Amino acid sequence: MRKMLYSNEQKLSHSYYYLFAPLLLLISCGVFANINKETQFTNNLASAHEINQEFTKLINKVKKLKDSDSFAALTLLNTAQRNVEKLSVIQQLTFYKFQSELDAELAKYKLSKKSANKGLKIADSLKKPSALVVELLYNRGFATEMLDDLQAASEDYLNGLDIAQSLNDQQLIAQGLINIGAIYYQTERYKLALTVFNDALKIANSLKDEDLQGYINTELGILYAYIGQVDQSLKFYRTAYQHYINIGKTAYAVNALSNIADSYQGHERYEEAIKIYKELIPSVKKMANSEAFYTLYMGLSWSYLNKKEPDTESSYQYLRIAEQYLPEVERGFAKLNFLIQKGYVLEGMRRYDEALDALTQAEKLISSKEKSANNLNYLSIIGLKATIYRALGHYETGYKLYSKYTDGFIDYYKHERTAAIQDIRLRYESERAELQAKGLKKKSSLQSLELLKVENSRQQQKMYFLFIALVVVIFAWLLHRLVRGQHRLLYSSRIDNLTGLTNRRRLMQLGAKLLKKAQIEQSPFSLLMIDIDNFKKINDQYGHNQGDMVLQKIAEIGTNLLRKTDVFARFGGEEFIVLLPNTNKEQALSSAQRLRSLIESTDWDNVGKVTISVGVATLSNEDITKFNQKNDIKKAFEQLIKVADDLLYQAKYQGRNKVCV
């Protein structure tokens, strides 16, 4: 969970909520002690001026109250509801800004979005940009994000960031970057997420803003949890917790602890997770937030189910408690997750029929598109069903489901996920190294002054050697011109001019050479034949310049993806060949699928979607042994190309964007 973190949708409608909220507070313990009755709005206020003055006092109280008791702060704010239209435009925007923010903190996302929309409609009358408009856009974006519309949320975040940058408001710029980064990691663009998070972190550190620092450390914790770096994730959550404690943001500190418990759970440290979850119960009770209760008891249920000595009865009891809050949770995936977890708990209790019933309900909530894409929730359902059918003695059904489950997971992990995660780890380390280097640079400023003196004395020596070097360079340049001409001739005979890849002539030479090496080493050898789907249509519709761009981009993608020992060549037109030495059939298939997936998911700017079809041919160790007896390298390589080409057309026949092996 992120940002406003605990969730809850009140069953009361918007109008009923504001009617009954004061009554609910009267019967709750001590909430009205936080509200100064003298600042409450009534219809008896003498003038608009008095209303504006009282509103200013009220907002100051709301600001002080919101970090410790969002529910009380919202109730206090809503005493101004009847007089909103009598306020100035800026004060109206302020009202709706706080209302949408507090609704979101209480996980009433639909109400939050509604309040933000009201504020933004009023903002249309403004003649110049305002920070309040930025905050309203961010609030609406967050509510929309929590309601699972990431595209609309992204648009609000970007629009808000544009205004923040025009105002040069660093705090709002950092908030916008964090919001956009959250969209990136939810759509598996981890590298982009880390880039914007690091930019936001630099701003937060320069402002020494602990609220922002807590926020960005929370998001970094979630990002690293996404990519499986639990220890690093825990460090960020602990840092966020400390920042929130320092500034008295109780609800956010509680959330940071909940994230730590979730991380322990993800690291299979269930006893530690249970301890924190139980410590959080009193704090969560004060928050009047149903989603917070739901999340807490679901965490306890899962931890009791999976700890070293499972306690399925306790797990089931906590699940039942969580179920009481489920109807008030607005986030779309909550019911699906609940049903899947219910299936696991009931399976652990050997209540197999009830478990299958829960899983059947869960499966109905997953779209056909998600099923075909091997959605992880769907795979979890299939895997658990296989386990249950096996326990019931329905071995054939269980085997079929288990086969479907394993094939789905293999296909899922063949995508670029592993490469993306490795990339983000490396990127993070380089970013941290850069920051450390900047810190060391500041610390060494005194040494730099001393080094400058030494450097000045060396300059004179350098001038002397420079003259000598100049003479050497002149002779070297003449020699270079001769050698360069020879290299250019050799290069043009081996390299395709458009893509920079190995050309067909050189490919045939290298193929025979590498196949001979495989013969000597008795190692497998694979070949990929690749063709761009509907390439003629791209040329006809967008022009040959765009077609050339596609060829160049595929060359770049393939070169970056493959090993240094592999050969990526342009075979002619829109066809490419990849030579994969020391690669068996399974490894070659994996490489082909990764390349196909990466090209499909690439943003192709002006030409729409681009896909490839691939044929995979392999000479196994056994094939190499037989071939050794025939000793006809060139013929064997040509035959391998023919087999791959036949498989390529089989992939085309099956509907394109396929790999056949």
C-alpha positions as CSV (number, residue, x, y, z in Angstrom):
1,M,0.0,0.0,0.0
2,R,1.2,3.5,-0.6
3,K,0.7,7.1,0.4
4,M,-2.7,7.4,2.1
5,L,-2.3,3.8,2.7
6,Y,-5.1,2.5,5.0
7,S,-8.5,2.1,3.2
8,N,-12.2,2.1,4.0
9,E,-15.3,2.9,2.1
10,Q,-18.1,4.0,4.4
11,K,-21.5,2.3,3.5
12,L,-23.2,5.7,4.1
13,S,-23.8,7.8,1.0
14,H,-22.0,11.2,0.8
15,S,-25.0,13.1,2.1
16,Y,-25.9,10.6,4.8
17,Y,-22.3,10.7,6.0
18,Y,-22.3,14.4,6.6
19,L,-25.7,14.1,8.3
20,F,-24.7,11.4,10.7
21,A,-20.9,12.0,11.2
22,P,-21.4,14.5,14.1
23,L,-23.8,12.1,15.8
24,L,-21.3,9.3,15.5
25,L,-18.6,11.4,17.0
26,L,-20.8,12.3,20.0
27,I,-21.0,8.6,20.9
28,S,-17.3,7.9,20.3
29,C,-14.8,8.3,23.0
30,G,-13.4,11.8,23.4
31,V,-13.3,12.7,19.7
32,F,-15.2,16.0,20.2
33,A,-12.5,17.0,22.7
34,N,-10.4,17.9,19.6
35,I,-13.0,20.3,18.2
36,N,-13.4,23.8,19.5
37,K,-17.1,24.6,19.3
38,E,-16.4,28.3,18.9
39,T,-14.9,27.7,15.5
40,Q,-17.8,25.6,14.2
41,F,-19.8,27.1,11.3
42,T,-23.4,27.9,11.7
43,N,-26.0,29.8,9.7
44,N,-26.0,32.5,12.3
45,L,-22.7,34.1,11.3
46,A,-23.2,37.8,10.7
47,S,-21.3,38.3,7.4
48,A,-19.1,36.9,4.7
49,H,-16.1,38.6,6.4
50,E,-16.9,36.8,9.7
51,I,-17.3,33.5,7.8
52,N,-13.9,33.9,6.2
53,Q,-12.3,34.7,9.5
54,E,-13.8,31.7,11.2
55,F,-12.8,29.5,8.3
56,T,-9.2,30.5,8.6
57,K,-9.3,29.5,12.3
58,L,-11.0,26.2,11.5
59,I,-8.4,25.3,8.8
60,N,-5.6,26.0,11.3
61,K,-7.2,23.5,13.7
62,V,-7.8,21.0,10.9
63,K,-4.0,21.2,10.0
64,K,-3.0,20.4,13.6
65,L,-5.5,17.6,14.0
66,K,-5.2,15.8,10.6
67,D,-1.8,14.1,11.3
68,S,-3.0,12.4,14.5
69,D,-6.8,11.9,13.9
70,S,-8.0,12.1,10.3
71,F,-11.6,11.2,11.2
72,A,-11.9,14.0,13.7
73,A,-10.2,16.5,11.4
74,L,-12.7,15.6,8.6
75,T,-15.6,16.0,10.9
76,L,-14.4,19.4,12.0
77,L,-13.8,20.5,8.5
78,N,-17.3,19.4,7.4
79,T,-18.9,21.9,9.9
80,A,-18.1,24.4,7.2
81,Q,-19.9,22.5,4.5
82,R,-23.1,24.7,4.6
83,N,-21.2,27.9,4.1
84,V,-18.7,26.9,1.5
85,E,-20.3,29.0,-1.3
86,K,-19.9,32.1,0.9
87,L,-16.1,31.7,1.1
88,S,-13.6,33.3,-1.3
89,V,-12.5,31.2,-4.3
90,I,-9.2,30.4,-2.7
91,Q,-10.9,29.3,0.6
92,Q,-13.3,27.1,-1.3
93,L,-10.3,25.4,-3.0
94,T,-8.7,25.0,0.4
95,F,-11.9,23.4,1.7
96,Y,-12.1,20.9,-1.1
97,K,-8.4,20.2,-1.0
98,F,-8.5,19.2,2.6
99,Q,-11.8,17.3,2.2
100,S,-10.5,15.2,-0.7
101,E,-7.2,14.6,1.2
102,L,-8.9,13.5,4.4
103,D,-11.4,11.3,2.6
104,A,-8.6,9.6,0.9
105,E,-6.7,9.1,4.1
106,L,-9.8,7.3,5.4
107,A,-9.9,5.3,2.2
108,K,-13.2,6.9,0.9
109,Y,-11.8,7.2,-2.5
110,K,-15.0,7.9,-4.4
111,L,-15.8,10.7,-2.0
112,S,-12.2,12.0,-2.3
113,K,-12.5,12.1,-6.1
114,K,-15.9,13.8,-5.9
115,S,-14.5,16.5,-3.6
116,A,-11.4,17.0,-5.8
117,N,-13.7,17.4,-8.9
118,K,-15.7,20.1,-7.1
119,G,-12.6,22.0,-6.3
120,L,-11.1,21.7,-9.8
121,K,-14.4,22.9,-11.3
122,I,-14.2,26.1,-9.1
123,A,-10.5,26.4,-10.1
124,D,-11.6,27.1,-13.7
125,S,-12.3,30.7,-12.7
126,L,-8.7,31.3,-11.6
127,K,-6.7,33.5,-13.9
128,K,-3.3,32.1,-13.0
129,P,-1.9,28.8,-11.7
130,S,-2.2,27.9,-8.1
131,A,-0.6,25.4,-5.8
132,L,-4.1,24.4,-4.6
133,V,-4.9,23.3,-8.1
134,V,-1.8,21.1,-8.1
135,E,-2.8,19.5,-4.8
136,L,-6.4,18.9,-6.0
137,L,-5.0,17.2,-9.1
138,Y,-2.7,15.0,-7.0
139,N,-5.6,14.1,-4.7
140,R,-7.9,13.2,-7.6
141,G,-5.1,11.2,-9.2
142,F,-4.5,9.3,-6.0
143,A,-8.2,8.5,-5.5
144,T,-8.4,7.4,-9.2
145,E,-5.2,5.3,-8.7
146,M,-6.7,3.5,-5.7
147,L,-9.8,2.8,-7.8
148,D,-7.6,1.0,-10.3
149,D,-7.6,3.5,-13.2
150,L,-3.8,4.0,-13.5
151,Q,-4.1,5.8,-16.9
152,A,-6.4,8.6,-15.6
153,A,-4.3,8.9,-12.4
154,S,-1.2,9.3,-14.5
155,E,-2.8,12.1,-16.5
156,D,-3.7,14.0,-13.3
157,Y,-0.2,13.5,-11.8
158,L,1.5,14.8,-15.0
159,N,-0.9,17.8,-15.3
160,G,-0.2,18.7,-11.6
161,L,3.5,18.3,-12.1
162,D,3.4,20.7,-15.1
163,I,1.8,23.4,-13.0
164,A,4.1,22.7,-10.1
165,Q,7.1,23.2,-12.4
166,S,5.7,26.4,-13.8
167,L,5.4,27.6,-10.2
168,N,8.9,26.3,-9.4
169,D,7.4,24.8,-6.2
170,Q,10.0,22.2,-5.3
171,Q,7.9,20.4,-2.7
172,L,5.0,19.9,-5.1
173,I,7.4,18.9,-7.9
174,A,8.8,16.2,-5.6
175,Q,5.3,15.0,-4.7
176,G,4.4,14.8,-8.4
177,L,7.6,12.8,-9.2
178,I,6.8,10.4,-6.4
179,N,3.2,9.9,-7.6
180,I,4.4,9.2,-11.2
181,G,7.1,6.8,-9.9
182,A,4.3,4.8,-8.2
183,I,2.5,4.5,-11.5
184,Y,5.8,3.3,-13.1
185,Y,6.4,0.5,-10.6
186,Q,2.8,-0.7,-10.7
187,T,3.3,-1.1,-14.5
188,E,6.7,-2.8,-14.1
189,R,8.7,0.2,-15.4
190,Y,11.1,-0.2,-12.5
191,K,14.0,1.7,-14.0
192,L,11.8,4.8,-14.7
193,A,10.4,4.5,-11.2
194,L,13.8,4.6,-9.6
195,T,14.9,7.5,-11.7
196,V,12.1,9.8,-10.7
197,F,12.3,8.6,-7.0
198,N,16.0,9.6,-6.9
199,D,15.1,13.0,-8.3
200,A,12.4,13.4,-5.7
201,L,14.8,12.2,-2.9
202,K,17.3,14.9,-3.9
203,I,14.7,17.6,-3.6
204,A,13.4,16.2,-0.3
205,N,16.9,16.1,1.2
206,S,17.7,19.6,-0.1
207,L,14.5,21.0,1.5
208,K,15.1,19.0,4.7
209,D,11.4,18.1,4.6
210,E,10.8,15.1,6.8
211,D,7.3,14.6,5.5
212,L,8.6,14.3,1.9
213,Q,11.5,12.2,3.1
214,G,9.1,9.8,4.9
215,Y,6.9,9.7,1.7
216,I,9.8,8.9,-0.7
217,N,11.3,6.3,1.6
218,T,7.9,4.6,1.8
219,E,7.7,4.5,-2.0
220,L,11.3,3.2,-2.3
221,G,10.4,0.5,0.2
222,I,7.4,-0.5,-2.0
223,L,9.5,-0.5,-5.2
224,Y,12.1,-2.8,-3.6
225,A,9.4,-5.1,-2.3
226,Y,8.1,-5.3,-5.9
227,I,11.5,-6.5,-7.2
228,G,12.1,-8.9,-4.3
229,Q,14.7,-7.0,-2.4
230,V,13.2,-7.5,1.0
231,D,16.2,-6.4,3.2
232,Q,16.6,-3.2,1.2
233,S,12.8,-2.6,1.4
234,L,12.9,-2.9,5.2
235,K,15.6,-0.3,5.4
236,F,13.5,2.2,3.5
237,Y,10.4,1.5,5.6
238,R,12.3,1.9,8.9
239,T,13.7,5.2,7.6
240,A,10.2,6.4,6.7
241,Y,8.9,5.4,10.1
242,Q,11.5,7.4,11.8
243,H,10.8,10.5,9.7
244,Y,7.0,10.3,10.5
245,I,7.7,9.8,14.2
246,N,10.0,12.9,14.2
247,I,7.1,15.1,12.8
248,G,4.3,13.4,14.8
249,K,2.4,11.9,11.8
250,T,1.0,9.0,13.8
251,A,-1.1,7.5,11.1
252,Y,1.7,7.4,8.6
253,A,4.1,6.0,11.2
254,V,1.6,3.2,11.9
255,N,1.5,2.6,8.2
256,A,5.2,2.3,8.0
257,L,5.1,-0.4,10.7
258,S,2.4,-2.2,8.8
259,N,4.7,-2.2,5.7
260,I,7.5,-3.6,7.9
261,A,5.2,-6.4,9.0
262,D,4.3,-7.0,5.4
263,S,8.0,-7.2,4.5
264,Y,8.6,-9.7,7.2
265,Q,5.7,-11.8,5.9
266,G,7.2,-11.6,2.3
267,H,10.5,-12.8,3.8
268,E,8.7,-15.7,5.6
269,R,9.5,-14.2,9.0
270,Y,6.0,-14.8,10.1
271,E,6.4,-14.7,13.9
272,E,8.0,-11.3,13.6
273,A,5.1,-10.2,11.4
274,I,2.5,-11.4,13.8
275,K,4.2,-9.5,16.7
276,I,4.0,-6.2,14.8
277,Y,0.5,-6.8,13.5
278,K,-0.8,-7.4,17.1
279,E,1.1,-4.3,18.3
280,L,-0.7,-2.2,15.7
281,I,-4.3,-3.2,16.7
282,P,-4.7,-0.5,19.3
283,S,-3.4,2.2,17.0
284,V,-5.5,1.1,14.1
285,K,-8.6,1.1,16.3
286,K,-8.1,4.9,16.7
287,M,-8.1,5.5,13.0
288,A,-11.7,4.8,12.1
289,N,-10.5,3.2,8.9
290,S,-12.1,-0.1,7.8
291,E,-9.5,-0.9,5.1
292,A,-6.8,-0.6,7.8
293,F,-8.6,-3.2,9.9
294,Y,-9.1,-5.4,6.8
295,T,-5.4,-5.3,5.9
296,L,-4.3,-5.9,9.4
297,Y,-6.4,-9.0,10.0
298,M,-5.7,-10.4,6.5
299,G,-2.0,-10.1,7.4
300,L,-2.5,-11.9,10.7
301,S,-4.5,-14.7,8.9
302,W,-1.8,-15.3,6.3
303,S,1.0,-15.2,8.9
304,Y,-0.7,-17.8,11.2
305,L,-1.4,-20.0,8.1
306,N,2.2,-20.0,6.9
307,K,4.4,-19.9,10.0
308,K,6.7,-22.8,10.9
309,E,3.9,-24.5,12.9
310,P,0.7,-23.5,11.1
311,D,-2.3,-22.5,13.2
312,T,-5.1,-22.9,10.8
313,E,-7.9,-22.2,13.4
314,S,-6.4,-18.8,14.3
315,S,-5.8,-18.1,10.6
316,Y,-9.5,-18.8,9.9
317,Q,-10.7,-16.7,12.8
318,Y,-8.7,-13.7,11.7
319,L,-10.0,-14.2,8.1
320,R,-13.5,-14.1,9.4
321,I,-12.8,-10.8,11.2
322,A,-11.3,-9.4,8.0
323,E,-14.4,-10.4,6.1
324,Q,-16.6,-8.1,8.2
325,Y,-14.7,-5.1,6.8
326,L,-14.5,-6.3,3.2
327,P,-17.8,-4.7,2.0
328,E,-16.4,-1.3,3.1
329,V,-13.1,-1.7,1.1
330,E,-13.2,0.2,-2.2
331,R,-10.2,-1.1,-3.9
332,G,-11.2,-3.4,-6.7
333,F,-8.8,-6.3,-6.1
334,A,-9.7,-6.7,-2.4
335,K,-12.5,-9.2,-3.0
336,L,-10.3,-11.3,-5.3
337,N,-7.4,-11.4,-2.9
338,F,-9.8,-12.3,0.0
339,L,-11.3,-15.2,-1.9
340,I,-7.9,-16.6,-2.9
341,Q,-6.6,-16.3,0.7
342,K,-9.8,-18.0,1.9
343,G,-9.1,-20.8,-0.5
344,Y,-5.6,-21.3,1.0
345,V,-6.9,-21.2,4.6
346,L,-9.7,-23.7,3.9
347,E,-7.3,-26.0,2.0
348,G,-5.0,-25.9,5.1
349,M,-8.0,-26.9,7.2
350,R,-8.8,-29.7,4.7
351,R,-12.2,-28.2,4.0
352,Y,-11.7,-28.9,0.3
353,D,-15.2,-28.4,-1.1
354,E,-15.5,-24.9,0.6
355,A,-12.0,-24.1,-0.7
356,L,-12.9,-25.0,-4.3
357,D,-16.1,-22.9,-4.0
358,A,-14.1,-19.8,-2.9
359,L,-11.6,-20.4,-5.8
360,T,-14.4,-20.7,-8.3
361,Q,-15.8,-17.4,-7.2
362,A,-12.3,-15.8,-7.4
363,E,-11.8,-17.2,-10.9
364,K,-15.0,-15.4,-12.1
365,L,-13.5,-12.1,-11.1
366,I,-10.5,-12.5,-13.5
367,S,-11.0,-11.5,-17.1
368,S,-10.2,-13.7,-20.1
369,K,-7.4,-11.4,-21.1
370,E,-5.7,-11.7,-17.6
371,K,-6.0,-15.5,-17.8
372,S,-4.4,-15.7,-21.2
373,A,-1.6,-13.4,-20.0
374,N,-0.9,-15.8,-17.0
375,N,-1.9,-13.3,-14.4
376,L,-0.3,-14.3,-11.1
377,N,-3.6,-14.4,-9.2
378,Y,-5.0,-16.7,-11.8
379,L,-1.9,-18.9,-11.6
380,S,-2.3,-19.1,-7.8
381,I,-5.9,-20.3,-8.2
382,I,-4.9,-23.0,-10.8
383,G,-2.0,-24.2,-8.6
384,L,-4.2,-24.4,-5.4
385,K,-6.9,-26.2,-7.3
386,A,-4.4,-28.7,-8.5
387,T,-3.3,-29.4,-4.9
388,I,-6.9,-29.8,-3.7
389,Y,-7.9,-32.2,-6.5
390,R,-4.8,-34.3,-5.8
391,A,-5.7,-34.4,-2.1
392,L,-9.2,-35.5,-3.1
393,G,-7.8,-38.3,-5.3
394,H,-8.7,-36.8,-8.6
395,Y,-5.2,-37.3,-10.0
396,E,-6.0,-36.8,-13.7
397,T,-7.7,-33.4,-13.1
398,G,-5.0,-32.4,-10.6
399,Y,-2.2,-33.3,-13.1
400,K,-3.8,-31.3,-15.9
401,L,-4.2,-28.3,-13.7
402,Y,-0.6,-28.6,-12.4
403,S,0.7,-28.8,-15.9
404,K,-1.2,-25.7,-16.8
405,Y,0.1,-24.0,-13.7
406,T,3.8,-24.8,-14.3
407,D,3.6,-23.9,-18.0
408,G,2.0,-20.6,-17.1
409,F,4.7,-19.7,-14.6
410,I,7.4,-20.7,-17.1
411,D,5.8,-18.4,-19.7
412,Y,5.4,-15.6,-17.1
413,Y,9.1,-15.6,-16.1
414,K,10.3,-15.8,-19.7
415,H,9.2,-12.2,-20.0
416,E,11.7,-9.4,-19.3
417,R,10.9,-9.4,-15.6
418,T,14.3,-10.9,-14.5
419,A,16.2,-8.6,-16.8
420,A,14.3,-5.5,-15.5
421,I,14.9,-6.4,-11.9
422,Q,18.7,-6.9,-12.5
423,D,18.8,-3.6,-14.3
424,I,17.1,-1.8,-11.5
425,R,19.5,-3.2,-8.9
426,L,22.5,-2.1,-11.0
427,R,21.0,1.3,-11.6
428,Y,20.3,1.8,-7.9
429,E,23.9,0.9,-6.9
430,S,25.3,3.3,-9.5
431,E,23.0,6.1,-8.3
432,R,24.0,5.5,-4.7
433,A,27.7,5.5,-5.7
434,E,27.2,8.8,-7.6
435,L,25.6,10.4,-4.5
436,Q,28.4,9.1,-2.3
437,A,30.9,10.4,-4.7
438,K,29.3,13.9,-4.6
439,G,29.4,13.7,-0.8
440,L,33.1,12.8,-0.8
441,K,33.8,15.6,-3.3
442,K,32.4,18.2,-0.8
443,K,34.4,16.8,2.0
444,S,37.6,16.9,0.0
445,S,37.3,20.6,-0.9
446,L,40.3,21.6,1.3
447,Q,42.5,18.9,-0.3
448,S,41.4,20.2,-3.7
449,L,42.9,23.6,-2.9
450,E,46.3,21.9,-2.1
451,L,46.1,19.8,-5.2
452,L,45.4,22.9,-7.3
453,K,48.8,24.4,-6.3
454,V,50.6,21.2,-7.3
455,E,48.6,21.1,-10.5
456,N,49.8,24.6,-11.5
457,S,53.5,23.6,-11.1
458,R,52.8,20.6,-13.4
459,Q,51.3,22.7,-16.2
460,Q,54.7,24.0,-17.3
461,Q,55.9,20.4,-17.6
462,K,52.8,19.5,-19.6
463,M,53.5,22.2,-22.2
464,Y,56.9,20.8,-22.9
465,F,55.6,17.3,-23.4
466,L,52.7,18.6,-25.4
467,F,55.1,19.9,-28.1
468,I,56.8,16.5,-28.4
469,A,53.4,14.7,-28.4
470,L,52.2,17.0,-31.2
471,V,55.0,15.8,-33.5
472,V,54.2,12.2,-32.6
473,V,50.5,12.7,-33.4
474,I,51.3,14.1,-36.9
475,F,53.2,10.9,-37.8
476,A,50.5,8.7,-36.1
477,W,47.8,10.5,-38.1
478,L,49.4,9.7,-41.4
479,L,49.8,6.1,-40.4
480,H,46.2,6.1,-39.2
481,R,44.9,7.3,-42.5
482,L,46.5,4.3,-44.3
483,V,45.3,1.7,-41.7
484,R,41.8,3.3,-41.6
485,G,41.3,2.9,-45.3
486,Q,42.1,-0.8,-45.0
487,H,39.8,-1.2,-42.0
488,R,37.0,0.6,-43.8
489,L,37.2,-1.9,-46.7
490,L,37.2,-4.8,-44.3
491,Y,34.3,-3.3,-42.3
492,S,32.1,-2.7,-45.4
493,S,32.6,-6.3,-46.4
494,R,31.3,-7.7,-43.1
495,I,28.8,-5.2,-41.7
496,D,25.3,-4.3,-42.8
497,N,25.3,-0.5,-43.4
498,L,21.7,0.2,-42.2
499,T,21.7,-1.7,-38.9
500,G,25.4,-2.1,-38.1
501,L,24.9,-5.9,-37.7
502,T,26.9,-8.7,-39.2
503,N,25.8,-9.0,-42.9
504,R,24.8,-12.2,-44.7
505,R,28.2,-12.9,-46.2
506,R,30.0,-12.7,-42.9
507,L,27.2,-14.7,-41.2
508,M,27.9,-17.7,-43.4
509,Q,31.6,-17.5,-42.6
510,L,31.0,-17.2,-38.8
511,G,28.3,-19.9,-38.9
512,A,30.6,-22.5,-40.3
513,K,33.4,-21.4,-37.9
514,L,31.2,-21.6,-34.8
515,L,29.7,-24.9,-35.9
516,K,33.2,-26.3,-36.3
517,K,34.0,-25.1,-32.8
518,A,30.8,-26.8,-31.4
519,Q,32.0,-30.0,-33.2
520,I,35.3,-30.0,-31.5
521,E,33.8,-29.1,-28.0
522,Q,30.8,-31.5,-28.5
523,S,28.5,-28.7,-27.3
524,P,25.0,-27.8,-28.5
525,F,24.5,-25.1,-31.1
526,S,21.2,-23.2,-31.8
527,L,20.0,-20.7,-34.5
528,L,17.1,-18.3,-34.5
529,M,15.5,-17.2,-37.8
530,I,13.5,-13.9,-37.2
531,D,11.1,-12.1,-39.4
532,I,9.3,-8.8,-38.7
533,D,5.5,-9.3,-38.9
534,N,3.7,-7.3,-41.6
535,F,6.8,-5.3,-42.4
536,K,5.5,-4.5,-45.9
537,K,2.5,-2.8,-44.3
538,I,4.8,-0.7,-42.2
539,N,6.7,0.5,-45.2
540,D,3.5,1.1,-47.2
541,Q,1.6,2.9,-44.5
542,Y,4.4,4.9,-42.8
543,G,7.1,5.1,-45.4
544,H,10.5,3.5,-45.9
545,N,12.2,5.8,-43.4
546,Q,10.0,4.5,-40.6
547,G,10.7,1.0,-41.9
548,D,14.4,1.6,-41.6
549,M,13.9,2.9,-38.1
550,V,12.2,-0.3,-37.1
551,L,15.1,-2.4,-38.5
552,Q,17.6,-0.3,-36.6
553,K,15.6,-0.4,-33.4
554,I,15.3,-4.2,-33.5
555,A,19.0,-4.4,-34.2
556,E,19.6,-2.3,-31.1
557,I,17.2,-4.4,-28.9
558,G,18.7,-7.7,-30.0
559,T,22.3,-6.5,-29.5
560,N,21.6,-5.3,-26.0
561,L,19.7,-8.5,-25.1
562,L,22.1,-11.2,-26.4
563,R,25.4,-12.4,-25.0
564,K,28.8,-11.3,-26.3
565,T,29.4,-14.8,-27.7
566,D,26.2,-14.7,-29.8
567,V,26.0,-13.4,-33.3
568,F,23.1,-11.1,-34.4
569,A,23.0,-10.7,-38.2
570,R,20.8,-9.2,-40.8
571,F,20.0,-12.0,-43.3
572,G,18.2,-9.8,-45.8
573,G,15.2,-7.5,-46.0
574,E,13.3,-7.8,-42.7
575,E,14.9,-11.1,-41.8
576,F,17.5,-11.6,-39.1
577,I,19.5,-14.6,-37.9
578,V,21.0,-15.2,-34.4
579,L,23.7,-17.7,-33.8
580,L,23.8,-19.1,-30.3
581,P,26.9,-21.2,-29.5
582,N,26.8,-23.6,-26.6
583,T,23.0,-23.2,-26.3
584,N,20.5,-26.1,-26.1
585,K,16.9,-26.1,-27.3
586,E,15.4,-24.9,-24.0
587,Q,17.9,-22.0,-23.6
588,A,17.4,-21.0,-27.3
589,L,13.6,-21.0,-26.8
590,S,14.0,-18.8,-23.7
591,S,16.2,-16.3,-25.6
592,A,13.7,-16.2,-28.5
593,Q,10.7,-15.6,-26.2
594,R,12.5,-12.8,-24.4
595,L,13.4,-11.1,-27.6
596,R,9.9,-11.5,-29.0
597,S,8.3,-10.2,-25.8
598,L,10.7,-7.2,-25.5
599,I,10.0,-6.1,-29.1
600,E,6.2,-6.5,-28.6
601,S,6.4,-4.3,-25.4
602,T,8.6,-1.6,-26.9
603,D,7.1,1.8,-27.6
604,W,7.3,2.2,-31.3
605,D,6.4,5.9,-31.5
606,N,5.0,6.5,-35.0
607,V,4.3,3.0,-36.4
608,G,2.0,1.4,-33.8
609,K,2.7,-2.1,-32.6
610,V,5.7,-4.1,-34.0
611,T,6.0,-7.9,-33.5
612,I,8.3,-10.7,-34.8
613,S,7.9,-14.4,-35.5
614,V,10.8,-16.7,-34.7
615,G,11.9,-20.2,-35.8
616,V,14.3,-22.0,-33.5
617,A,16.6,-24.8,-34.7
618,T,19.1,-26.7,-32.5
619,L,21.9,-29.2,-33.0
620,S,22.1,-31.2,-29.7
621,N,25.2,-32.9,-28.4
622,E,23.9,-36.1,-30.0
623,D,23.4,-34.4,-33.3
624,I,26.9,-33.0,-33.1
625,T,28.3,-36.5,-32.6
626,K,26.6,-37.8,-35.7
627,F,27.6,-34.8,-37.7
628,N,31.2,-35.3,-36.7
629,Q,31.2,-38.5,-38.7
630,K,30.0,-36.8,-41.9
631,N,32.4,-33.9,-41.5
632,D,30.4,-31.5,-43.8
633,I,30.3,-28.2,-41.9
634,K,28.9,-25.9,-44.6
635,K,26.1,-28.2,-45.6
636,A,25.1,-28.8,-41.9
637,F,24.9,-25.0,-41.3
638,E,22.8,-24.4,-44.4
639,Q,20.5,-27.3,-43.3
640,L,20.1,-25.7,-39.9
641,I,19.1,-22.4,-41.5
642,K,16.5,-24.2,-43.6
643,V,15.0,-26.0,-40.5
644,A,14.8,-22.6,-38.7
645,D,13.2,-21.0,-41.8
646,D,10.5,-23.7,-42.0
647,L,9.8,-23.2,-38.3
648,L,9.6,-19.4,-38.8
649,Y,6.8,-19.9,-41.4
650,Q,5.1,-22.3,-39.0
651,A,5.1,-19.4,-36.5
652,K,3.6,-17.1,-39.2
653,Y,0.9,-19.7,-40.0
654,Q,-0.1,-19.9,-36.3
655,G,-0.9,-16.2,-36.3
656,R,2.4,-14.3,-36.0
657,N,4.1,-13.0,-32.9
658,K,5.0,-16.6,-32.1
659,V,8.1,-18.8,-31.5
660,C,8.2,-22.3,-33.0
661,V,11.0,-24.7,-32.0
